[in-house]
Amino acid sequence: MTLLLALACSPHPTSKTPATNDSTATTTDSADSAGDTGGPVNPYALAAEVDQATLLADITSLQDFGTRYSGTTGNDDARAWIEDQLTATGLDTEEDPFAAGINVIARKPGTTHPERIWVFSAHYDDTSEQPQTLAPGADDNGSGVATVLSAARILGPHAFEDTIWFVTMGAEEQGSLGSAHLAQVMNDDGLDVQGVIAPDMMAYWPLQDGDAFDILGDDASAGMVSNMADIADHLGVANKMWIEHHYCEGDDHTSFQDAGIPAMSPMDCVEAHNVPSSGETVPYYHTSGDVVDTLYLPFTARVAQVIVASLASWAEPS
C-alpha cells in the first residue's frame, strides 16, 4: 500500500456489526447449495471453499522471497511463482509488461457476456526500511495476492456469464504504476470493465474476531461497496463502508477510479492511516516486521469468503 494521506475531511463510515461472528455463518441452506437444485453453483457455497491453511501457506511463500521490491531478484522470483500458481488453475495466464515492471493476468472468459469484465487484483511488490534486502510484505500485500490466488483456484473450475480477470500488479509501491498502466490499456482498448476489487492489506486484525474490515469505494463504486457489505452481513463478517472521502489516494483501486472504472478496496487499515482519533495503528506497515506471525488468518479467511462470494455473484454463475 502506498502512503495514505490524512486529509481534512473525516467522514463517518457506515459501520455494520452483524449479530454473529460464528464461522458457521458461511454455510448455506441445503436448498441453495451447489448440486441440490441442479442449477448454477451458489456463490456462498464457493465462499465456503476458502481455506485458511492455504492462505497462510501462500502468504508465507511470498514472505519467504525475502523482498519483492520492484527491480530485485526477489520480485522477479515472486512473479514467476505467482504465474505458476495461476497457470496451475488452468486459466490462460500472461504477463503484461510496462516501463517499471510486469503485471500478471489470468483470464476466465464468460459464457454469455464475455465482453463484460470483472477484475480481482492485488499488487505483489512490497517495500520496507531496507527494501533491497528485507521486505517480507506479509500483510502489504501478500495477503491480497494470496486471496487472488485462492479466488482463482475456487472460481476457475466453474462457469460464469461474465469474464473474470485475476490480476497481480507490479510497482504499486512506486506510485501504483502497474494499475495505472492497466487502466489506461483498458480504456484504450474500449473494454467493458464492470468493476474492480483491489484489496491492499487485509490480514492485520489486532481485535481478531472482534475486528471489522473496511470497504472503500467512491460514488461510481458505491453499489459494489453496498452489495459487498450486504454479503458480509449474510456471512456474519463485521464491516465498515467508506464512500465520501479522500482517503487512500494513490492506491491501486484509485488508478481505476481515475480512469472512470468502478473500483473498490476491502482492507484492514483505513482508519489507522487516515483517522488518528480512531486509535487504530499499523505498527508493521512498510517495515521488515511485516511478517506472517503478526497476522490473524481466521478473520482474513472470512474476509476472503466475502470477496469470493461477491465476485462470484457479480459475474453470475451460469
N, C-alpha and C positions, 0 to 999 in steps of 0.2 A: 504494500500500500504506500503510495506517495504521501508526503506530509499533508495532513488535513489542516485546513485553515479555520480558526475560530473567529467568526465574523460577528458583527454587532447584532445581527438578527439571531435571536434564540427562540425558535418555535417550540411550542409544546407538542410533543409527539402524541399520537393516539396510542394508548397503551392497552393491550389486551392480555389479561391473565386468565387463562382457562381454569375451570374448576378442578381439573386434574392434570397431573404430570405423569400419571401411570403409563408405563410403556405399552400396556395392553390397548391403549387408545389407538395404536397404529394398526390394529386388526380391523377387518371389515366384516359386515354381516355376511353370512354364508350365501345369501341370495345375490350379493353384489360381487362376490369374488370370482376370479377368472375360472372358467370351466363349468361353473354351476349353471349358468344361463346359456352357454354355448355361444355367447356374443363376444365382443371385444374384451380384452383384458381390462380390469379395473385399475385406475391409477393408484388407488390406495393399496391394492394388492401388490403392485410394483414397489410402492414405497416401503412395504414391509420387508422387501428383499435387501434393503440397505444393511450392510454388515459392519458392525463396529470394529471387529478384528481386521477386516480388510482395509478400512480407513486408516487404522493405526499402522498397518504394515506399509501402506503406500506413503504415508507421511514420513515414516521412519526411513524408507528407501530414499525419498527426496532429501531428507536431512543429511543422510549419510554420504551425499556427494561432497560434503564439506562446505562448498559455496556454490551457488547458482547465479552469482553476479554476472551480468552481461559481459561477454568477451572472455570469460575464463573457461578453462577446460571443463570445470565442473558444470558450467552452464550447458556446454555442448553435450557432455555425457548425460546430463539430466534430460535434455531434449530428446536424445536418441532413445533413452529408456522410456520416456513418455510415448514416443512414436511406436515402440514395440508393444506397449500396453494397449494402445488404441488399435493397432493393426491386429492384435490377437482377438479383438472383439469381432472381427470380420468386416468392419467398416472400412470404406475407402478412405485412406489417410494420406495426406500430403503436406509438404512444407510450403509455407507462404513467406518468402523472404522479403525483407525491406532493409533500408540502409543500415539500421542499428541492430538488427537481429533477425529472428525467424519465428513466425507463428506456426503452430501445428493444427491442422484442421482435419477432423474426421466427419464425414457426411453420411447421414441416413436419409435417403430420398423418400419423400412422401408418396403414398399410393394413389391419392386422389388429387391433391393440390401440391405437387412437387415444387411449384414456384413460390409457395408460401414457406418462409423460413423462420424457424425459432433457433436462437443461439444460446448455448450454455458455455460460458468461458471463464477462465481464471488465469492469471499470469503466473508463470513458473519461475521467473527470475526472482532474486532477492537481494538484500543488502544488509550491512551491519557497520559497526565502527571499524572493522577490518575486512572489508568486502572481498578483497582479492584472495584471501586465505581462509577465512572462517565466517560464514554466513549461513547458518543452518536453515533459517526461514521456515520453521515448522508451522507456525500459525500463518505467517505472511510470506508466501501464500501456499505452502504445502497443503494446508487444509482445504483450500479452494480447489487445487489441482486434484487432490485425492477424491473430492466429491464429483468432479467432472468425470474422472475415470470410472467411479462407481456407477454413475448415471449411464455412461456409455455401455458398460457391461450389462446393466439391468435392462435398459430400453432397447439395446441393439437387436436382440432376438425377436422383437415384436414389431408389428406393422402399425404405422401411424399415417393419417391422411396428409399431414403436412410434413415438410422436410425438417430435420433437426441437424444442427451443426454442433459438434463438441469441439471446443477450441481451447488451446493453451497458448497464452500470449507471451511474447518476449518483450524485454526492455520497458516494463512498466515503471521500474524504479528510476528510469532516465526521463520520465515525463509521459508515461503511457503511450510510447511511440508505436508499439505493436497494435494496440487497439485503434489509435488514430489512423494508422495505415489501413487496417481492415475496414474501418468505417468509410474511409474515402473510396476504397475499392468497391464496396457495396453500393455506394451512391453512383460511382462512375459506371458500374455495370447495370444500374437500374434494378437491383434486386429487391424483391418484395419481402423485406425483413419485418416480421410481425412484432418481434420483441427480443430483448437480450437480457439474460440473467448473468450477472458478473460478480460472484462473491469474492470478497477480499478480506481475509482474516475472519475465520468462523470456528475457532476451536479453543479460544481462551475464555473460560467461563468461571470466574472466581466464586460465583454463587452456586456453581454446579447445577443441580436440577432445579434450583430456585431462581435461575437466571432467566432472561428473556432476550431473544435475538432481535436485532434491528432490521427493518425492511425499508430500504432507502430508495426513493424514486423522485420523479418530478411530475408536472401536470400531465405530460404525454404518457407517462407510465403509471399514472395513479390507479387505473383499473387493474393492472397487473399486481401492483402492491396490495390493493384491497383484496383481490382474489387470493393471493398467496396467504394473506392474513386469515382469510376465511378457512383455507385449507389447514393452516397451522392450528386454528381453533378446533377444527374437526379432529386433528391428531393430538390435541391436548398440549401443544407447544406454545408457551408464552411468547408474545411478540410485541413490538412497538413499530408503528408506521411513521415514516418521515416523508412528507411531500413538499410543503412550502418551506424551503430552507436554502442556504448557500453553503452547504457542507460537502466535504469530500471532492471539491473541485480538483480536477486533475487525475482522479482515479479512472480506471478503465471504463466504467459504465458511463462516465460523463463524456468520453470521446464519442460514444454513440449518440448520447443526448444532443451534443453539439452538432452532430451531423443530421439531426432530425429523426433519429431512430429511437423508438421507445426502449428504454433500458433502465434496469434497477439492480440493486445490490443487497443481498442478505449478508449481514456481517455482525461482528461481536463488539464493535468499538466506537460507534458514532458519538456517544456522549463522552467517552473517555477523551477523545480528541477535540471535541467542539463545545462541550458544556462543562466548564471547570467546576461549577457548583454541584454537579451530579455526584461527585465523589468517586466516579469510576476512573480506573487507571489501566494502562497497558505497559507494565514495567519492562517487558522484554522486547518491545517494539523497536525494530531496526537495530538490534544488538545481537551479539554472539550467544546471548542467553535464550534466544527464541528457539527452544528445543522441545521435543515431544513430551518430556517429563513435566512441562509446565501446563500442558493442555488437559482438558477434560473431555474425553472422547464420547461418553454416553450421551451428553447433550448435543455434541457435534453430530452424532448419528441421527438424532431426532430432527435437527435442522436439515440434514441431508435428506431425510424422508420427506420433509415438506417440499424441498426443491424438486425432488424426483416426481412426487405426485403432481406438483404444479406444472412442470414441463410436460409430463405425460398427458395431463388434462388439456392443456392448451394445444398440443399437437394433434389431439383427438385420435385415440386408438381406432383402428379400422379392422 
